[in-house]
Amino acid sequence: MVISFCELSVWVRSRLRMARRSIVIYLVVAFLLTFYLQTTATENPRTPKKLIEYGWDAPDPNFYRQHLQEMEQQPFDGIILKLNAGKEVFKKTAYPNTAFTQDRRDLAATKSTRFTDNFVVMWSGMDDGWDWFDNNDWEAATQNMQNFATTAKIGRFRGIAFDSEPYTTTSPWKYRQQPHRQQKTFAQYQRQVRKRGAQFIQALQTRQPGTQVLTFGLLSWLKDLWATPTTAAKLQQQLATHDYGLWPAFVNGMLDAAQPRTVMIDGHEWAYYFYRTEWFDAVRDSIFNKARIFVDANNNRKYDRHVKLGQSVYSDLVLDRFPSLEKDPRSGKTTQHFLTPADRLRLLEQNVYHSLRTTDRYVWLYSESADWWQQKAPPGAAAAIIRAKTKIQTKQPLGFDLAPAVDKAIQQCQAVSKSC
């Protein structure tokens, strides 16, 4: 068979075109695969779910070091730890660097095989007169952030547990409490707070690359504002008077500057009050759809990439064990109060189970009355938690339906209180 030069040239050119197309396809596939791995590195579906303990019993680094073996006997995968240096971040004078020295020594010398996912707590408390526009105030806060993040890294912790609920006289998130509210508009404050939010996350991720910021509530704090349809103008008016009105601007600032491996977790503190199983499944729609009214359109893709869903369990409410039952205004006025003690333990098991089932990774169990590290946990609570975790890990169903008991408790509660 004889092939002419012309035919040979055509054949060669066709093969070259095919080769070029193959290279292009290969490069596109390689790019997409790399992008996928980067954006999903923190949401591997095989990543085990983790249960973390936090409450009034939060240990300091020295206690953690001295009592690690006993602490590891409790049914948790991590802890939220408080530093002796302090907890509040928005201070006019920074904590001295030396205040963190002993905490870091204790954490560096302590390594747990059981507690794989730990966080250092940082409160958003604000000194009176602290000013978002004052660079000296912000420098003091930045020094605190950097020291918290450095300490977390030294302890091989995942990052910071940031409690955005202020426990101080003035709040960083209330526009009506800001020192320049008479001279600066709410929109001006939003722009400044967004700038500070970007600087906040930069301070953390610079000291601890790949940091995870476990918030007790990200945008879920403002769920009351998405309950009814609204316009952008009306939403802006509502935010200007809301207790957390400046918080979405701060969150958008964090998204603006978040590095590829930075994770922001909405810990969804509202799950404290859950007793219906279907409520846990509804949270994902709230966090990733309804909460978008607060997300700048330019940050939508970053919100998808960086924000993860967490869940919470409030054991005092579930088990009707408030710190001071005779003085607590909730005493005798909750649905849980009218459950039997055995059903309350089943409710704890149910809530831990469904929290773990629906979270992206973390569930944090909160308590004020219990002290898990001083052997003062509620009777039966550890066993209920272990049952829930075992069922999740072995992919078993919960195995019981608490709805009839809850319905009966609601009826009994409503007979004596409107708060049920």
N, C-alpha and C positions, 0 to 999 in steps of 0.2 A: 504493500500500500504506500503510495507516494503522497506526501503532504506538501503543499506549496508554502513558500515563505509567507505569503499573505495570510493563509489559513493558520499557520503556526503563530503569527503575530496576534491574530484575533483571539486565538485560544489562550495565549499568554496574558493578554490584557484582561480577559474575562476572569482568569484565575487571580490576577492581582487585585481586581475589584472585589472579588469574593474574600480575599485575604484581608483587604482593608476593612470591609464590612465586619469581618469576624473580630478584628482588633478593636473596632469601635464598640461592638456589642460586648466584648470582654471588658473594656474599660468602663462602660456604663454599668455592667453587672457588678464589677469590682467596687465602683463608687457607691452604688446602692447598698451593697453588702456592708461596706465600711460604715456608711451613714446609719444603717439599721443597727449594727453592733454598738455604735456610739450612743445612739438614742435609747436603746433598750437594755443597756448594760445593767441598769438598776432595776429592771422589771422582768428578770428571768422568771418564767412561770414555775420553775422548779425551786426558786429561792424559798427556803423555809420561812414560815410566818413566825414572828417573834413576839413574846409577851414580856413587857417591861413593867417594873414596879416603880411607883412614885407616890409620895404623900408626905405627911408630916413626919414620917419616920425616915426620910431621905438621909442616908449616911454621908459623912464627910470622908475625905480620903484616908485619914488616919484610922477611922473605924473600919472602913473597907479593907484596909491592909491588915488590921489586927484580927478581924473576924471573918475573913473570906471563906474559910472552910465551912463554918456554920451557915453563912449566908447562902452558899451554894446548895444547901439542902432544900431550899425553898423552890417552888415550881416556876421560876422565872428564867428568862433567857438574857436579861439585862437589867440595869438599874439606871435611874436618873439620880445623879449625885450632886450634892451642894458643896461649894468650896468655902473654906474658912475665910478666904480673902473677902468674900461678899457675894451678893447675888444681883443687885440692881446695876443696870448698865448706864442709864442717862444721868450721870453724876456731873456736877460742876467741877469737882476735883476728882481725878482718877484715883483708884486704889493704887498704892505704891507697888512697883514691880516686886519688891521684896516680900509683899504680902502673899505672893503665890509660891514662894520658894519651898516651904514645907509640904504644901499640897502636891507639888510636882515631884518631890522626893518620894512621897508615899505612893503616888500613882506609878511612877517609874519602877518602883520596887515590887509592884503587885501585878500579877498576871493570872487571869482566870480562864480556865478552859470551858467553864459553864456559862459565864456571863460574856457572851460574844458581842453584844450590841448595847453599849453603854453611852450615856450622854451626860454632859455637865449642864445643870440648869442655869439659866440667866433670865432674870426678870426685867420687864420693861418699865420698872419703877423710875420716876422722874423727880429730881430735886425741884423744890419750889423755885420758880424763876428760870429754870433751865430753858434754853432758847434754841430752836431749830436753826435760826439765822446767825447765831453767835458761833464763830469759828473756834473760839477758845472752849466753849462748852462742848462742841462737837469733837474737838481734839481729845478732851478728857474721856468722852464716851468711846472714841475710837481706841484709845489706849486700853480701856477696859475690854472691849471686844477682842482685841489682839491677844490680851493676856488670857482671856477665857479660852480662845481657840487654841493657843499654844499649849495650855494646860491639858485640854482635851486630846490634843495630838500626842503629848508626852505619855498620857495614860492609855494610848491606843484605843481611844473612844471613837465612836462614829461621828460625833460632832456636838452641837449645842441643842439643848431643849429650851426653846425660846418661849417663855410665857408672856404673851402680849397683853394679858390682863393686868393692869397696873394696881399695885397695892399701896400706892402713895396718895397723898392729898390731891395732887394734880396729875392729870393723865397726858401722855404725849399724843394721844389720838383724838382728844376733844378740842375742836377748834375754839369753842367758847371759853376754854381755860388758857389759851395761848397768850403770852405777854403782849403781842402786837396785834391782837384781834381788832382793835379799834383803828389801826393804821393800815393793816394788810388784809386783803380779801381772802376768802376761803380758797379761791383758785390759786392765789399766790402761795398760800401755805401748802396746797397740794403739790405744786411744782417743786417747792423747796424740800418737802418731805420725800418726794419721789427721788430727788437727787441724793438725799441722805440714805434712802433705802438701797440705792446702788452702791454707795460707799460702805454701807453696813455689810453687804454680802461680799464685797471686795476685801474688806478687812478680815473676814472669816476665812474665805477661800484662799487668800494669800498665805495666811499662816497654816492652814490645813487644806491643801488641795483635795478635791473630792469630798468636801464637807457635806454632812447631812444636817439640815436644820429642822428639827422636830418641833413644830409649833403646836400648841394645844388647840389652836383653831387658826386656820389661815383665813380664807374668805368665808368660811362657814360661820364665822363670828357674826356676819351681817345677814344671816338667813331671813331675818324678819323683813328685810327690804326687798327680797325677791318673792315674797309670798303673794303679792298682787302685781299685776302688770303696771308698768310705769313708763314715763318718758325720760329721756336723758336729762332734761331740764328739771323735772320733778325729782329725779334721783339725786341730782346735785344739791337741791334744796334739802332733801332728807339727810344727806351725808353731812351737811354743814351743821346740823343740830344733833347728829347721832354720837353716841359715846365712842364709837370706833370710826368716826367719819374720815379721819386721815389715814387710817390703816390700809385701805386699798391702794392709796398712792405709794405707801411704803412698800407694799407687796409688788406693785408694778416696777418700782425701782430695783428691787431684788431681781426680778425677772430681766430687767434691762441689762444687768451686769453679770448674770449667772454664767459661770463657765460650764463647759459640756458635762462634766461629771458631778456638778453640784445638784443636790436633791433638796427639795422643800416639801415637807410633809404636813398635810392638813390633819392634825390629830383629832379633829371633830369631837370636841368636848360635849356637844349636844347628845351624844350617844349615852351619856350618864343616865338619861331619863327613859331609855328604851325598855320596853317589856314585850313588844310585839316583834315577832321574827321578821315580818315583811319590812319593818322600818329599816333594818340594816341594809337590805338590798336597795332601798330608795336613796341611800346616801350618795352613791356614785353619780346618779343623775343630778343630784343637788350640787355636788362639788364640781363636776366637769361640764355641766350644761347651764344650770340656773345661775351659778356663781359667775358666769362669764359676763354678766352685766357690769362687773367691776374690773374686767381685764381689758386693757388697751388692745385694740385690734392688732396692733403691731406686735403684741406679745402673745397672741393666741397659740402660735406654734411652740413658743418657749414654755408656755403654760402646760401644754400637752407633754412636753419633753421633761420638764423639771419637777412638776408637782405630782405628788403621790398621795393616795388616800390612806389615812390611818383611822383607827377607831379607839374608843375609850370605854372603860368600865369603872363605875363609881361604886365600890363595894359597900360603902356605908349606906347608900341609898338602897341598893339591891337587898342588903341583908338587914335593913332597918336598924343600923347600929351607928347613930350619930354620936359625936363625941360627948355631948351632954344632953341626953334624951329629955330630961325634965325641963330644960331651958330652950332647947332647939325649937324654933317656930314650926318646923316641919313635922315634929313628933306627933304621931297619931293622925297625920293628914296626908299620907301618901298611900297609893295603891299597894305598895310593897308591905306596908304595915299590916294590911289585912290578909296577907298570905300566911300560911302556916310556916313555922321554922323550916320544915323539910322542903316546902315549896320555894322558900327563899333561896335555899341552897341549889335547888334545881334551876331557879332563875339565874343565879350566878353562873352555873354550868352552861345554861342556854346562851347567856350574853357573851361569855368568853368564847364559846363555840362559834356563834354567828359573827362576832367581831373578827376572829381569826379567819373565818371563811371569806369575809368580804373585804378585808384590808388588803392593800398592796403588799405590806410587809409588817408594819408595827401596830400592836395594840398596847396601850398603856393602862394599867390598873391603878386607880387612885384611891387613897384612903386617908382619913384624918384620925379615925379612932384606932386603927390597927397599928401594930409595930411588928412587921414581919421579921425583923432582924433581932428582936429581943424576945422572941417566942411568945408574942401576944397577938397572934393572928386569930380571926374568928374561928370557932370550932367548926370543923367540916369544910372550911373554905379551900384549904389546900387540896383536899381530895376531889372536890368539885372541879377545881381548875385542872387538875391532872386528868380527870376523866374527859373534860372538853378538849384538852390538847391532844390526848391520845386518839380520840375519835377523828380529829382533824388530820393528824399525822398518818393515820391508817385509812383515811378516806371512808370512815363510817358515818352513817346518819346520826343525828342527835339521839334519836331513839325514844323520844317522848314528846307529848304535846301539852304545853302548859297553859294553852289558851283558855280552857274551861275554868281553871283555878283563877286565872287573871280576871276573867269576866266577872266571876263571883266577887273577887276582891274589889273590883271597881264599883260594883253595886253597893257593897258595904261602905266603901269610902265615901261615895257620893251622898250617902244618907247622913253623913256627919260633917262633910266639908265640901265647899265649892271648888277647892283647889285640885280635886282629883280629876 
